[in-house]
Amino acid sequence: MPLESDHPASNEPAPGGEEKLFLGIVVALAVIAGLGSWLAVAAFSHKEKLRGIEPDHARWLEDFSFTDSAGRTITRQDVSGKVLAVSFLFTSCSLTCKEVSHSMSEIQRLTTNAPDVRLVSFTVDPRSDTPPVLAKWGARYGADTNRWYLLTGDQGQLLNLIGTSFLTTETNNPFNSMPGNFGGTERIALVDKQGRVRMFFDGLRLETPAAAAAEIEQLRKEN
């Protein structure tokens, strides 16, 4: 009688192997499907956030008179009846101001054919950001000085305008290195033709220029 060891080894899967394999495939597909659903929801939520953030309370662009990078005096009247994209900067900023200015540059490009749109950038460090310094900064980002005003002037007046019309201060934040201790300086504000601050966009996000330009187009249609 032949010994059991004389039989060739079987290549057939162990009993139940096919079921286990099938179950593994089903579980893997379920995980993939679940992940796909999560990504779809995340993408939708991400898209929804692009509409921007409304101000914490009603804000209006107050009167001002400052000097732009070309040495001209720019006042509230010069932007009256225009839709504005407004940013905040100081040229010694190492990172965020550069990214926000890139976003402003792209908004400028996307609104090239909109004569009733202006871009305004207020410095929070006027002692360093003189008109020549701002001119160099603006040239770096292709600023059209007839459409994009980079403004400097009296520090007290600038900080008062920014605090009254746009941003809140963060007096208890030890990591805030922005002159004036303003929070949200990476934001880009949109102001309608009546001078009302309508919403803010995160100037550090790649999607912001397109989202802001789309909103600007809607504000242009308002009376």
N, CA and C atoms as a LAMMPS dump frame, in Angstrom:
ITEM: TIMESTEP
0
ITEM: NUMBER OF ATOMS
669
ITEM: BOX BOUNDS ff ff ff
-5.0000000000000000e+02 5.0000000000000000e+02
-5.0000000000000000e+02 5.0000000000000000e+02
-5.0000000000000000e+02 5.0000000000000000e+02
ITEM: ATOMS id mol type element x y z
1 1 1 N 0.863 -1.188 0
2 1 2 C 0 0 0
3 1 3 C 0.895 1.232 0
4 2 1 N 0.66 2.188 -0.909
5 2 2 C 1.539 3.342 -1.004
6 2 3 C 1.43 4.214 0.227
7 3 1 N 2.581 4.783 0.573
8 3 2 C 2.597 5.697 1.712
9 3 3 C 1.935 7.014 1.331
10 4 1 N 1.389 7.709 2.383
11 4 2 C 0.697 8.993 2.125
12 4 3 C 1.646 10.009 1.52
13 5 1 N 2.954 9.917 1.882
14 5 2 C 3.923 10.885 1.386
15 5 3 C 4.241 10.694 -0.077
16 6 1 N 3.842 9.505 -0.633
17 6 2 C 4.117 9.256 -2.039
18 6 3 C 3.169 10.001 -2.962
19 7 1 N 2.051 10.529 -2.434
20 7 2 C 1.112 11.247 -3.289
21 7 3 C 1.65 12.646 -3.575
22 8 1 N 1.506 13.134 -4.82
23 8 2 C 1.966 14.508 -5.122
24 8 3 C 1.152 15.52 -4.349
25 9 1 N 1.806 16.611 -3.969
26 9 2 C 1.12 17.687 -3.235
27 9 3 C 0.041 18.289 -4.114
28 10 1 N -1.097 18.608 -3.514
29 10 2 C -2.208 19.189 -4.28
30 10 3 C -2.019 20.687 -4.428
31 11 1 N -2.324 21.228 -5.645
32 11 2 C -2.249 22.673 -5.894
33 11 3 C -3.593 23.351 -5.696
34 12 1 N -4.616 22.598 -5.348
35 12 2 C -5.937 23.177 -5.174
36 12 3 C -5.964 23.982 -3.882
37 13 1 N -6.712 25.082 -3.881
38 13 2 C -6.798 25.875 -2.663
39 13 3 C -7.478 25.107 -1.564
40 14 1 N -7.146 25.461 -0.354
41 14 2 C -7.765 24.803 0.787
42 14 3 C -9.255 25.045 0.75
43 15 1 N -10.01 24.141 1.341
44 15 2 C -11.459 24.307 1.357
45 15 3 C -11.83 25.687 1.894
46 16 1 N -12.722 26.367 1.183
47 16 2 C -13.141 27.7 1.607
48 16 3 C -12.245 28.793 1.091
49 17 1 N -11.179 28.488 0.371
50 17 2 C -10.257 29.506 -0.12
51 17 3 C -10.925 30.466 -1.085
52 18 1 N -11.742 29.918 -1.995
53 18 2 C -12.424 30.783 -2.968
54 18 3 C -13.359 31.767 -2.256
55 19 1 N -14.04 31.247 -1.205
56 19 2 C -14.955 32.127 -0.484
57 19 3 C -14.207 33.266 0.205
58 20 1 N -13.047 32.916 0.805
59 20 2 C -12.26 33.937 1.492
60 20 3 C -11.744 34.99 0.501
61 21 1 N -11.299 34.505 -0.671
62 21 2 C -10.807 35.433 -1.688
63 21 3 C -11.913 36.362 -2.153
64 22 1 N -13.093 35.767 -2.384
65 22 2 C -14.241 36.567 -2.832
66 22 3 C -14.625 37.603 -1.783
67 23 1 N -14.633 37.148 -0.51
68 23 2 C -14.971 38.068 0.579
69 23 3 C -13.96 39.207 0.667
70 24 1 N -12.678 38.895 0.466
71 24 2 C -11.643 39.932 0.512
72 24 3 C -11.839 40.966 -0.579
73 25 1 N -12.202 40.478 -1.774
74 25 2 C -12.431 41.4 -2.89
75 25 3 C -13.618 42.308 -2.595
76 26 1 N -14.693 41.712 -2.044
77 26 2 C -15.888 42.493 -1.717
78 26 3 C -15.56 43.576 -0.694
79 27 1 N -14.796 43.209 0.33
80 27 2 C -14.416 44.188 1.37
81 27 3 C -13.573 45.312 0.773
82 28 1 N -12.612 44.936 -0.093
83 28 2 C -11.739 45.939 -0.713
84 28 3 C -12.553 46.91 -1.554
85 29 1 N -13.509 46.366 -2.328
86 29 2 C -14.347 47.234 -3.162
87 29 3 C -15.205 48.16 -2.312
88 30 1 N -15.683 47.628 -1.193
89 30 2 C -16.499 48.457 -0.301
90 30 3 C -15.68 49.608 0.271
91 31 1 N -14.43 49.291 0.657
92 31 2 C -13.542 50.337 1.192
93 31 3 C -13.277 51.396 0.139
94 32 1 N -12.997 50.94 -1.109
95 32 2 C -12.725 51.888 -2.193
96 32 3 C -13.938 52.752 -2.465
97 33 1 N -15.124 52.113 -2.491
98 33 2 C -16.353 52.861 -2.735
99 33 3 C -16.599 53.881 -1.635
100 34 1 N -16.346 53.462 -0.385
101 34 2 C -16.527 54.381 0.73
102 34 3 C -15.57 55.55 0.667
103 35 1 N -14.316 55.271 0.302
104 35 2 C -13.326 56.32 0.169
105 35 3 C -13.719 57.28 -0.941
106 36 1 N -14.231 56.723 -2.041
107 36 2 C -14.66 57.577 -3.147
108 36 3 C -15.781 58.501 -2.735
109 37 1 N -16.727 57.966 -1.951
110 37 2 C -17.839 58.795 -1.477
111 37 3 C -17.34 59.894 -0.56
112 38 1 N -16.39 59.542 0.32
113 38 2 C -15.834 60.549 1.234
114 38 3 C -15.129 61.652 0.469
115 39 1 N -14.354 61.261 -0.543
116 39 2 C -13.647 62.262 -1.341
117 39 3 C -14.616 63.165 -2.087
118 40 1 N -15.72 62.584 -2.567
119 40 2 C -16.71 63.384 -3.278
120 40 3 C -17.337 64.417 -2.344
121 41 1 N -17.657 63.978 -1.114
122 41 2 C -18.228 64.906 -0.138
123 41 3 C -17.227 65.987 0.234
124 42 1 N -15.965 65.574 0.426
125 42 2 C -14.924 66.547 0.782
126 42 3 C -14.729 67.56 -0.33
127 43 1 N -14.74 67.079 -1.569
128 43 2 C -14.553 67.985 -2.708
129 43 3 C -15.708 68.964 -2.796
130 44 1 N -16.928 68.488 -2.559
131 44 2 C -18.09 69.369 -2.6
132 44 3 C -18.003 70.43 -1.515
133 45 1 N -17.646 69.972 -0.287
134 45 2 C -17.512 70.917 0.814
135 45 3 C -16.432 71.933 0.525
136 46 1 N -15.308 71.468 -0.054
137 46 2 C -14.21 72.358 -0.399
138 46 3 C -14.679 73.416 -1.388
139 47 1 N -15.459 72.983 -2.371
140 47 2 C -15.964 73.919 -3.373
141 47 3 C -16.898 74.931 -2.745
142 48 1 N -17.732 74.48 -1.796
143 48 2 C -18.675 75.375 -1.164
144 48 3 C -17.957 76.503 -0.418
145 49 1 N -16.807 76.197 0.199
146 49 2 C -16.086 77.188 0.978
147 49 3 C -15.508 78.305 0.117
148 50 1 N -15.424 78.114 -1.179
149 50 2 C -14.813 79.102 -2.04
150 50 3 C -15.657 80.362 -2.168
151 51 1 N -16.892 80.325 -1.721
152 51 2 C -17.728 81.505 -1.829
153 51 3 C -17.235 82.627 -0.927
154 52 1 N -16.483 82.295 0.079
155 52 2 C -15.92 83.344 0.909
156 52 3 C -16.596 83.46 2.263
157 53 1 N -16.084 84.377 3.06
158 53 2 C -16.54 84.579 4.431
159 53 3 C -17.11 85.989 4.564
160 54 1 N -18.283 86.086 5.144
161 54 2 C -18.889 87.397 5.357
162 54 3 C -18.212 88.104 6.525
163 55 1 N -18.226 89.444 6.538
164 55 2 C -17.617 90.186 7.656
165 55 3 C -18.278 89.84 8.983
166 56 1 N -17.532 90.027 10.079
167 56 2 C -18.058 89.738 11.402
168 56 3 C -19.203 90.671 11.774
169 57 1 N -19.21 91.861 11.191
170 57 2 C -20.312 92.802 11.34
171 57 3 C -20.292 93.731 10.128
172 58 1 N -21.321 94.555 9.994
173 58 2 C -21.403 95.448 8.83
174 58 3 C -20.175 96.358 8.781
175 59 1 N -19.495 96.339 7.656
176 59 2 C -18.295 97.168 7.484
177 59 3 C -18.393 97.957 6.184
178 60 1 N -17.885 99.184 6.227
179 60 2 C -17.903 100.068 5.061
180 60 3 C -16.521 100.676 4.886
181 61 1 N -16.179 100.946 3.645
182 61 2 C -14.906 101.598 3.357
183 61 3 C -15 103.061 3.76
184 62 1 N -14.224 103.451 4.756
185 62 2 C -14.244 104.826 5.251
186 62 3 C -13.432 105.75 4.335
187 63 1 N -13.595 107.055 4.56
188 63 2 C -12.823 108.04 3.784
189 63 3 C -11.334 107.868 4.064
190 64 1 N -10.53 108.122 3.049
191 64 2 C -9.081 108.05 3.232
192 64 3 C -8.395 108.906 2.18
193 65 1 N -7.144 109.191 2.439
194 65 2 C -6.286 109.898 1.485
195 65 3 C -4.857 109.427 1.733
196 66 1 N -4.339 108.648 0.794
197 66 2 C -3.006 108.083 0.938
198 66 3 C -2.215 108.272 -0.351
199 67 1 N -0.957 107.826 -0.31
200 67 2 C -0.065 107.964 -1.465
201 67 3 C 0.187 106.601 -2.075
202 68 1 N 0.098 106.537 -3.418
203 68 2 C 0.311 105.233 -4.056
204 68 3 C 1.767 105.068 -4.479
205 69 1 N 2.056 103.927 -5.08
206 69 2 C 3.438 103.592 -5.448
207 69 3 C 3.992 104.506 -6.537
208 70 1 N 3.115 105.225 -7.232
209 70 2 C 3.569 106.175 -8.262
210 70 3 C 3.691 107.59 -7.714
211 71 1 N 3.452 107.752 -6.409
212 71 2 C 3.573 109.064 -5.789
213 71 3 C 2.329 109.916 -5.887
214 72 1 N 1.23 109.354 -6.37
215 72 2 C -0.02 110.1 -6.503
216 72 3 C -0.855 109.997 -5.228
217 73 1 N -1.681 110.998 -4.99
218 73 2 C -2.616 110.949 -3.88
219 73 3 C -3.88 110.231 -4.342
220 74 1 N -4.235 109.172 -3.633
221 74 2 C -5.434 108.402 -3.941
222 74 3 C -6.391 108.545 -2.766
223 75 1 N -7.622 108.934 -3.066
224 75 2 C -8.618 109.143 -2.022
225 75 3 C -9.796 108.184 -2.197
226 76 1 N -10.674 108.243 -1.228
227 76 2 C -11.895 107.425 -1.292
228 76 3 C -12.69 107.751 -2.554
229 77 1 N -12.671 108.991 -2.972
230 77 2 C -13.425 109.394 -4.159
231 77 3 C -12.887 108.762 -5.44
232 78 1 N -11.605 108.454 -5.457
233 78 2 C -11.015 107.855 -6.667
234 78 3 C -11.51 106.441 -6.912
235 79 1 N -12.037 105.791 -5.892
236 79 2 C -12.551 104.423 -6.061
237 79 3 C -14.061 104.363 -5.861
238 80 1 N -14.68 105.526 -5.767
239 80 2 C -16.126 105.566 -5.583
240 80 3 C -16.827 104.98 -6.801
241 81 1 N -17.83 104.143 -6.574
242 81 2 C -18.565 103.536 -7.675
243 81 3 C -17.844 102.372 -8.332
244 82 1 N -16.746 101.919 -7.745
245 82 2 C -15.986 100.78 -8.28
246 82 3 C -16.154 99.561 -7.364
247 83 1 N -16.017 98.405 -7.957
248 83 2 C -15.91 97.187 -7.167
249 83 3 C -14.437 97 -6.837
250 84 1 N -14.134 96.746 -5.567
251 84 2 C -12.74 96.692 -5.127
252 84 3 C -12.346 95.313 -4.614
253 85 1 N -11.124 94.923 -4.924
254 85 2 C -10.46 93.792 -4.277
255 85 3 C -9.363 94.405 -3.427
256 86 1 N -9.414 94.177 -2.125
257 86 2 C -8.524 94.859 -1.175
258 86 3 C -7.667 93.844 -0.429
259 87 1 N -6.359 94.134 -0.373
260 87 2 C -5.443 93.27 0.381
261 87 3 C -4.595 94.11 1.318
262 88 1 N -3.802 93.414 2.151
263 88 2 C -2.982 94.068 3.171
264 88 3 C -1.591 93.455 3.131
265 89 1 N -0.567 94.301 3.274
266 89 2 C 0.792 93.779 3.125
267 89 3 C 1.805 94.589 3.907
268 90 1 N 2.97 94.002 4.073
269 90 2 C 4.187 94.761 4.379
270 90 3 C 5.313 94.041 3.66
271 91 1 N 6.146 94.801 2.968
272 91 2 C 7.079 94.213 2.01
273 91 3 C 8.188 93.393 2.649
274 92 1 N 8.396 93.528 3.952
275 92 2 C 9.394 92.694 4.627
276 92 3 C 8.816 91.345 5.035
277 93 1 N 7.567 91.132 4.75
278 93 2 C 6.902 89.854 5.046
279 93 3 C 7.59 88.741 4.268
280 94 1 N 7.846 87.636 4.931
281 94 2 C 8.651 86.579 4.317
282 94 3 C 7.866 85.646 3.411
283 95 1 N 6.561 85.481 3.652
284 95 2 C 5.841 84.471 2.878
285 95 3 C 4.423 84.87 2.511
286 96 1 N 3.557 85.084 3.507
287 96 2 C 2.132 85.236 3.218
288 96 3 C 1.825 86.422 2.312
289 97 1 N 2.493 87.56 2.522
290 97 2 C 2.219 88.737 1.692
291 97 3 C 2.559 88.473 0.232
292 98 1 N 3.584 87.684 0.011
293 98 2 C 3.962 87.342 -1.365
294 98 3 C 2.875 86.509 -2.028
295 99 1 N 2.352 85.531 -1.289
296 99 2 C 1.306 84.677 -1.854
297 99 3 C 0.029 85.465 -2.106
298 100 1 N -0.312 86.358 -1.177
299 100 2 C -1.51 87.177 -1.36
300 100 3 C -1.342 88.097 -2.57
301 101 1 N -0.163 88.652 -2.736
302 101 2 C 0.078 89.521 -3.898
303 101 3 C 0.012 88.729 -5.202
304 102 1 N 0.444 87.475 -5.168
305 102 2 C 0.277 86.61 -6.343
306 102 3 C -1.205 86.456 -6.669
307 103 1 N -2.018 86.259 -5.645
308 103 2 C -3.463 86.135 -5.853
309 103 3 C -4.047 87.428 -6.408
310 104 1 N -3.607 88.558 -5.875
311 104 2 C -4.086 89.849 -6.372
312 104 3 C -3.686 90.041 -7.833
313 105 1 N -2.475 89.624 -8.168
314 105 2 C -2.013 89.733 -9.549
315 105 3 C -2.904 88.927 -10.494
316 106 1 N -3.311 87.753 -10.038
317 106 2 C -4.178 86.916 -10.867
318 106 3 C -5.582 87.515 -10.971
319 107 1 N -6.073 88.105 -9.884
320 107 2 C -7.368 88.8 -9.941
321 107 3 C -7.293 89.96 -10.921
322 108 1 N -6.177 90.675 -10.909
323 108 2 C -5.989 91.761 -11.865
324 108 3 C -6.087 91.238 -13.299
325 109 1 N -5.453 90.099 -13.55
326 109 2 C -5.493 89.517 -14.897
327 109 3 C -6.906 89.104 -15.28
328 110 1 N -7.615 88.489 -14.342
329 110 2 C -8.952 87.982 -14.63
330 110 3 C -9.987 89.092 -14.799
331 111 1 N -9.673 90.299 -14.327
332 111 2 C -10.611 91.418 -14.442
333 111 3 C -10.088 92.495 -15.394
334 112 1 N -9.211 92.107 -16.278
335 112 2 C -8.595 93.07 -17.2
336 112 3 C -9.628 93.877 -17.977
337 113 1 N -10.696 93.233 -18.401
338 113 2 C -11.709 93.898 -19.22
339 113 3 C -12.862 94.448 -18.403
340 114 1 N -12.634 94.706 -17.138
341 114 2 C -13.667 95.257 -16.255
342 114 3 C -13.248 96.658 -15.817
343 115 1 N -13.683 97.692 -16.509
344 115 2 C -13.236 99.056 -16.194
345 115 3 C -13.724 99.583 -14.849
346 116 1 N -14.722 98.937 -14.265
347 116 2 C -15.255 99.391 -12.984
348 116 3 C -14.713 98.583 -11.808
349 117 1 N -13.558 97.977 -12.004
350 117 2 C -12.909 97.202 -10.934
351 117 3 C -11.55 97.803 -10.625
352 118 1 N -11.25 97.934 -9.343
353 118 2 C -9.941 98.397 -8.912
354 118 3 C -9.406 97.454 -7.838
355 119 1 N -8.094 97.356 -7.772
356 119 2 C -7.43 96.605 -6.717
357 119 3 C -6.7 97.592 -5.817
358 120 1 N -6.784 97.354 -4.512
359 120 2 C -6.152 98.247 -3.535
360 120 3 C -5.404 97.402 -2.517
361 121 1 N -4.144 97.761 -2.271
362 121 2 C -3.347 97.089 -1.238
363 121 3 C -2.858 98.136 -0.25
364 122 1 N -3.256 97.977 1.002
365 122 2 C -2.832 98.882 2.069
366 122 3 C -1.65 98.278 2.807
367 123 1 N -0.575 99.055 2.968
368 123 2 C 0.531 98.572 3.787
369 123 3 C 0.196 98.788 5.253
370 124 1 N 0.649 97.871 6.089
371 124 2 C 0.506 98.039 7.53
372 124 3 C 1.832 98.497 8.139
373 125 1 N 2.811 98.74 7.287
374 125 2 C 4.136 99.169 7.75
375 125 3 C 4.621 100.348 6.893
376 126 1 N 3.922 101.49 6.978
377 126 2 C 4.252 102.63 6.103
378 126 3 C 5.629 103.234 6.349
379 127 1 N 6.206 103.022 7.528
380 127 2 C 7.535 103.574 7.782
381 127 3 C 8.577 102.948 6.865
382 128 1 N 8.402 101.684 6.559
383 128 2 C 9.325 100.997 5.651
384 128 3 C 8.813 100.998 4.211
385 129 1 N 7.51 100.896 4.066
386 129 2 C 6.923 100.773 2.727
387 129 3 C 6.617 102.151 2.147
388 130 1 N 7.672 102.802 1.692
389 130 2 C 7.543 104.098 1.03
390 130 3 C 7.078 103.873 -0.417
391 131 1 N 6.67 104.926 -1.124
392 131 2 C 6.25 104.743 -2.515
393 131 3 C 7.277 104.027 -3.393
394 132 1 N 8.58 104.348 -3.318
395 132 2 C 9.544 103.61 -4.143
396 132 3 C 9.612 102.124 -3.793
397 133 1 N 9.514 101.814 -2.5
398 133 2 C 9.542 100.413 -2.077
399 133 3 C 8.305 99.688 -2.61
400 134 1 N 7.157 100.331 -2.512
401 134 2 C 5.932 99.726 -3.022
402 134 3 C 5.955 99.609 -4.543
403 135 1 N 6.617 100.562 -5.204
404 135 2 C 6.722 100.5 -6.667
405 135 3 C 7.508 99.258 -7.087
406 136 1 N 8.577 98.974 -6.37
407 136 2 C 9.374 97.778 -6.664
408 136 3 C 8.561 96.515 -6.397
409 137 1 N 7.813 96.532 -5.296
410 137 2 C 6.964 95.384 -4.965
411 137 3 C 5.898 95.172 -6.057
412 138 1 N 5.251 96.26 -6.44
413 138 2 C 4.207 96.162 -7.456
414 138 3 C 4.738 95.666 -8.793
415 139 1 N 5.913 96.133 -9.172
416 139 2 C 6.513 95.696 -10.438
417 139 3 C 6.786 94.203 -10.417
418 140 1 N 7.124 93.703 -9.263
419 140 2 C 7.403 92.282 -9.1
420 140 3 C 6.178 91.424 -9.424
421 141 1 N 4.988 91.998 -9.183
422 141 2 C 3.75 91.256 -9.411
423 141 3 C 2.94 91.802 -10.589
424 142 1 N 3.581 92.615 -11.4
425 142 2 C 2.929 93.108 -12.604
426 142 3 C 1.773 94.048 -12.339
427 143 1 N 1.846 94.83 -11.266
428 143 2 C 0.749 95.724 -10.912
429 143 3 C 0.6 96.839 -11.944
430 144 1 N -0.604 96.984 -12.481
431 144 2 C -0.956 98.108 -13.351
432 144 3 C -1.341 99.259 -12.434
433 145 1 N -0.508 100.278 -12.358
434 145 2 C -0.725 101.346 -11.381
435 145 3 C -1.988 102.16 -11.645
436 146 1 N -2.589 101.98 -12.799
437 146 2 C -3.855 102.658 -13.075
438 146 3 C -5.056 101.844 -12.593
439 147 1 N -4.811 100.594 -12.217
440 147 2 C -5.894 99.725 -11.744
441 147 3 C -5.619 99.148 -10.366
442 148 1 N -4.369 99.036 -10.013
443 148 2 C -3.993 98.431 -8.726
444 148 3 C -3.194 99.458 -7.937
445 149 1 N -3.801 99.993 -6.867
446 149 2 C -3.17 101.015 -6.046
447 149 3 C -2.528 100.378 -4.807
448 150 1 N -1.218 100.534 -4.693
449 150 2 C -0.51 100.105 -3.486
450 150 3 C -0.273 101.361 -2.649
451 151 1 N -0.942 101.416 -1.481
452 151 2 C -1.044 102.671 -0.746
453 151 3 C -0.251 102.688 0.559
454 152 1 N 0.348 103.842 0.829
455 152 2 C 1.063 104.09 2.067
456 152 3 C 0.69 105.481 2.566
457 153 1 N 1.133 105.817 3.758
458 153 2 C 0.802 107.122 4.316
459 153 3 C 1.043 107.144 5.806
460 154 1 N 0.291 107.98 6.512
461 154 2 C 0.421 108.092 7.96
462 154 3 C 0.033 106.762 8.612
463 155 1 N 0.889 106.264 9.482
464 155 2 C 0.664 104.95 10.076
465 155 3 C -0.627 104.897 10.883
466 156 1 N -0.864 105.909 11.695
467 156 2 C -2.071 105.919 12.511
468 156 3 C -3.329 105.891 11.663
469 157 1 N -3.324 106.663 10.588
470 157 2 C -4.502 106.707 9.719
471 157 3 C -4.699 105.385 8.98
472 158 1 N -3.601 104.789 8.543
473 158 2 C -3.707 103.51 7.847
474 158 3 C -4.246 102.422 8.769
475 159 1 N -3.668 102.3 9.946
476 159 2 C -4.102 101.263 10.872
477 159 3 C -5.537 101.489 11.316
478 160 1 N -5.929 102.745 11.482
479 160 2 C -7.298 103.05 11.869
480 160 3 C -8.275 102.653 10.766
481 161 1 N -7.919 102.948 9.516
482 161 2 C -8.785 102.59 8.394
483 161 3 C -8.94 101.072 8.294
484 162 1 N -7.819 100.358 8.379
485 162 2 C -7.863 98.903 8.259
486 162 3 C -8.697 98.299 9.391
487 163 1 N -8.494 98.807 10.605
488 163 2 C -9.237 98.278 11.742
489 163 3 C -10.717 98.614 11.695
490 164 1 N -11.05 99.796 11.193
491 164 2 C -12.451 100.211 11.132
492 164 3 C -13.189 99.553 9.969
493 165 1 N -12.551 99.493 8.812
494 165 2 C -13.238 99.029 7.611
495 165 3 C -13.094 97.541 7.343
496 166 1 N -12.027 96.907 7.859
497 166 2 C -11.762 95.545 7.405
498 166 3 C -11.493 94.506 8.492
499 167 1 N -10.461 94.713 9.294
500 167 2 C -9.945 93.627 10.128
501 167 3 C -10.053 93.911 11.62
502 168 1 N -10.056 92.838 12.401
503 168 2 C -10.025 92.956 13.856
504 168 3 C -8.596 92.729 14.346
505 169 1 N -8.316 93.171 15.546
506 169 2 C -6.979 92.991 16.113
507 169 3 C -6.941 91.73 16.965
508 170 1 N -5.743 91.159 17.081
509 170 2 C -5.523 89.966 17.9
510 170 3 C -4.524 90.321 18.992
511 171 1 N -4.988 90.982 20.014
512 171 2 C -4.087 91.464 21.065
513 171 3 C -3.516 90.333 21.914
514 172 1 N -4.176 89.179 21.924
515 172 2 C -3.727 88.066 22.771
516 172 3 C -3 86.975 21.998
517 173 1 N -2.642 87.262 20.75
518 173 2 C -1.951 86.256 19.937
519 173 3 C -0.455 86.56 19.909
520 174 1 N 0.372 85.809 20.652
521 174 2 C 1.813 86.096 20.708
522 174 3 C 2.542 85.756 19.418
523 175 1 N 1.889 85.026 18.51
524 175 2 C 2.536 84.616 17.263
525 175 3 C 2.216 85.564 16.102
526 176 1 N 1.434 86.588 16.378
527 176 2 C 1.067 87.536 15.324
528 176 3 C 2.189 88.548 15.143
529 177 1 N 2.898 88.465 14.016
530 177 2 C 4.022 89.373 13.755
531 177 3 C 3.622 90.524 12.844
532 178 1 N 2.363 90.594 12.463
533 178 2 C 1.896 91.632 11.56
534 178 3 C 1.781 92.965 12.292
535 179 1 N 2.38 94.04 11.773
536 179 2 C 2.2 95.356 12.396
537 179 3 C 0.722 95.683 12.544
538 180 1 N 0.359 96.205 13.7
539 180 2 C -1.037 96.501 13.965
540 180 3 C -1.764 95.366 14.649
541 181 1 N -1.114 94.194 14.724
542 181 2 C -1.701 93.005 15.356
543 181 3 C -3.054 92.62 14.765
544 182 1 N -3.207 92.835 13.478
545 182 2 C -4.462 92.474 12.834
546 182 3 C -4.531 90.974 12.569
547 183 1 N -5.719 90.421 12.707
548 183 2 C -5.94 89.04 12.334
549 183 3 C -6.531 88.969 10.937
550 184 1 N -6.248 87.89 10.234
551 184 2 C -6.831 87.711 8.901
552 184 3 C -6.198 88.56 7.828
553 185 1 N -4.942 88.959 8.011
554 185 2 C -4.299 89.808 7.007
555 185 3 C -4.02 89.079 5.697
556 186 1 N -4.179 87.748 5.699
557 186 2 C -4 87.003 4.46
558 186 3 C -5.272 87.043 3.602
559 187 1 N -6.304 87.677 4.116
560 187 2 C -7.567 87.732 3.386
561 187 3 C -7.573 88.814 2.307
562 188 1 N -8.394 88.585 1.3
563 188 2 C -8.673 89.581 0.273
564 188 3 C -10.135 89.96 0.412
565 189 1 N -10.395 91.239 0.627
566 189 2 C -11.764 91.719 0.826
567 189 3 C -12.356 92.204 -0.491
568 190 1 N -13.644 91.98 -0.658
569 190 2 C -14.362 92.518 -1.811
570 190 3 C -15.318 93.591 -1.319
571 191 1 N -15.26 94.748 -1.971
572 191 2 C -16.083 95.898 -1.612
573 191 3 C -16.976 96.232 -2.795
574 192 1 N -18.275 96.409 -2.545
575 192 2 C -19.174 96.698 -3.66
576 192 3 C -19.138 98.174 -4.049
577 193 1 N -19.926 98.546 -5.037
578 193 2 C -19.877 99.911 -5.582
579 193 3 C -20.341 100.962 -4.584
580 194 1 N -21.108 100.534 -3.584
581 194 2 C -21.575 101.467 -2.558
582 194 3 C -20.577 101.583 -1.404
583 195 1 N -19.488 100.824 -1.461
584 195 2 C -18.471 100.906 -0.423
585 195 3 C -18.678 99.93 0.715
586 196 1 N -19.607 98.987 0.554
587 196 2 C -19.856 98.007 1.609
588 196 3 C -18.931 96.812 1.439
589 197 1 N -18.289 96.4 2.52
590 197 2 C -17.442 95.21 2.487
591 197 3 C -18.358 93.994 2.467
592 198 1 N -18.303 93.224 1.382
593 198 2 C -19.258 92.133 1.2
594 198 3 C -18.743 90.784 1.693
595 199 1 N -17.472 90.494 1.437
596 199 2 C -16.939 89.208 1.87
597 199 3 C -15.423 89.182 1.777
598 200 1 N -14.854 88.151 2.4
599 200 2 C -13.417 87.94 2.383
600 200 3 C -13.108 86.581 1.754
601 201 1 N -11.984 86.523 1.049
602 201 2 C -11.463 85.269 0.538
603 201 3 C -10.068 85.053 1.101
604 202 1 N -9.703 83.807 1.284
605 202 2 C -8.363 83.462 1.767
606 202 3 C -7.367 83.652 0.63
607 203 1 N -6.504 84.646 0.756
608 203 2 C -5.554 84.956 -0.303
609 203 3 C -4.457 83.937 -0.495
610 204 1 N -4.385 82.94 0.394
611 204 2 C -3.346 81.919 0.284
612 204 3 C -3.813 80.695 -0.506
613 205 1 N -5.09 80.636 -0.831
614 205 2 C -5.62 79.477 -1.537
615 205 3 C -5.503 79.659 -3.048
616 206 1 N -5.124 78.593 -3.723
617 206 2 C -4.934 78.652 -5.173
618 206 3 C -6.229 78.946 -5.906
619 207 1 N -7.364 78.539 -5.335
620 207 2 C -8.647 78.725 -5.997
621 207 3 C -9.222 80.125 -5.821
622 208 1 N -8.636 80.912 -4.927
623 208 2 C -9.214 82.205 -4.574
624 208 3 C -9.331 83.188 -5.738
625 209 1 N -8.312 83.39 -6.576
626 209 2 C -8.47 84.372 -7.656
627 209 3 C -9.686 84.121 -8.537
628 210 1 N -9.899 82.879 -8.939
629 210 2 C -11.043 82.569 -9.797
630 210 3 C -12.353 82.776 -9.056
631 211 1 N -12.396 82.346 -7.779
632 211 2 C -13.615 82.516 -6.989
633 211 3 C -13.91 83.994 -6.75
634 212 1 N -12.872 84.768 -6.435
635 212 2 C -13.056 86.203 -6.211
636 212 3 C -13.483 86.915 -7.489
637 213 1 N -12.883 86.538 -8.611
638 213 2 C -13.241 87.161 -9.894
639 213 3 C -14.689 86.879 -10.25
640 214 1 N -15.162 85.669 -9.955
641 214 2 C -16.556 85.323 -10.226
642 214 3 C -17.489 86.155 -9.357
643 215 1 N -17.124 86.348 -8.099
644 215 2 C -17.947 87.159 -7.206
645 215 3 C -17.912 88.628 -7.618
646 216 1 N -16.757 89.093 -8.047
647 216 2 C -16.637 90.474 -8.527
648 216 3 C -17.584 90.707 -9.701
649 217 1 N -17.673 89.737 -10.589
650 217 2 C -18.562 89.862 -11.742
651 217 3 C -20.016 90.006 -11.291
652 218 1 N -20.396 89.287 -10.236
653 218 2 C -21.746 89.429 -9.715
654 218 3 C -21.962 90.805 -9.09
655 219 1 N -20.958 91.308 -8.372
656 219 2 C -21.083 92.63 -7.755
657 219 3 C -21.152 93.73 -8.809
658 220 1 N -20.518 93.528 -9.927
659 220 2 C -20.56 94.519 -11.003
660 220 3 C -21.969 94.685 -11.558
661 221 1 N -22.76 93.645 -11.489
662 221 2 C -24.126 93.665 -12.044
663 221 3 C -25.118 94.35 -11.116
664 222 1 N -24.718 94.563 -9.86
665 222 2 C -25.619 95.224 -8.916
666 222 3 C -25.623 96.721 -9.162
667 223 1 N -26.744 97.333 -8.862
668 223 2 C -26.852 98.799 -9.016
669 223 3 C -26.208 99.503 -7.842
